[in-house]
Amino acid sequence: MRYPAKPDDSIRRFAALRNFSLHTPTFTLRKGGETMEETKSARFLRVAEPRVNRACKAISLIGNLARGDYEYTDEQANAMIAAIQNELDGVKMAFKRKQEKKFKF
């Protein structure tokens, strides 16, 4: 069992989101002298997939440190895990704040 999930799993999760589209404003994407219009949801999917895959790969590589090839203390391992967890908690809160609805007149 790999820790965490394989990076390919995130591709499958994001691929399911491609089937619906939000009516959001578009912005201009310039690539190689070519101008394209892209929605915010399409940009999110385009940018998020490789970032999530890189993060999963990096976490997997950190998990490889737990194999028998390295010497470490429990304090060192706990410090690494706490640092990763703090960053993940911050990301969760950022997405949660976006979803919270507040009462306004």
N, C-alpha and C positions, 0 to 999 in steps of 0.2 A: 504494500500500500504506500502510495506516495503522499507526502505531506507538503503542501495542501493539494487540492484537486489539480488535475492536469490542466495546463493552460488551454488545451483544446476544449475543455468543458465550458469555459467562458465564451468561446466563439459560438457554441451551440445555443447558449442562453441569449446572447445578443442577436443571433440570427432570428430567433423567434420574434424579436421586437421589430424587425425589418418589415413585417407584414402589415403594420398599421402606420398611418402617417398622421401627424398633427398638422393642423393648419396654422403654421407659425410663419413669422416673417422670414424672408430669405436674405442672405447676404452674398456679396460677390466674392468668389474664390478665383484668384488669378494663379494660373499654373502654366508655365512655359509660354507666356504671351497669350494664352487662351483664357477667356473670362467665362466663368460658369456661375449659375445661381444655385445656392445650396440652402436648404432649410436648416434651422437650428437642430432639429431632431436628427437629420441626416449627418450633420457635422458631428453631433454628439456620438453617434454610432461609429463614424469614421475615425474619430480621435480616441474614443474609449477602448475599442477592441485592442489595438496594439499596446495601449498603456496597461490595461488589465493583464494582458499576456506577459508583458515585461515584468510586472509586479509579481505575478504567480511564479514565473521562472526564477526571479530573485529570491523569493521566499523558499522555493524548492532548493535552491543552492545553499541557502542558510541552513535548511534542514539537513543537508548533507554533512554539515559540521558535526552533527550528533553521532555520526558513525564512529567507529573505533579508531579512525586515523588521527584524531586530534585529542589533546588534553585540555580540559577546561574545568572550571569549578562550577558548582551550582549557582553561585552568585553571578558569574559571567553569563551563564545560560539564561538565568532569570532576567538579567539586565537587558539582554538582546530581545527576549520575548516581550518584556514590558515596553521597550521602545517601539517595537512593531505594533503592539496592541494599542499604544497611545495614538499612533498615527492612524490606525484603522478606526479607532473611536472618533477621531476628529473628522474623518471622511464620512462616517455614519451620521454624525451630527449635522454635517453640512447638507447632506441629502435629506435628512429628516426635517431640518428647518425649512427647506424648500417645499416640503409637502404639507407642513402645518398650515392650517387656515386660521386666521385671526378674525375676530368680529370687528367690523367697521361700519359706520353709518354712511 
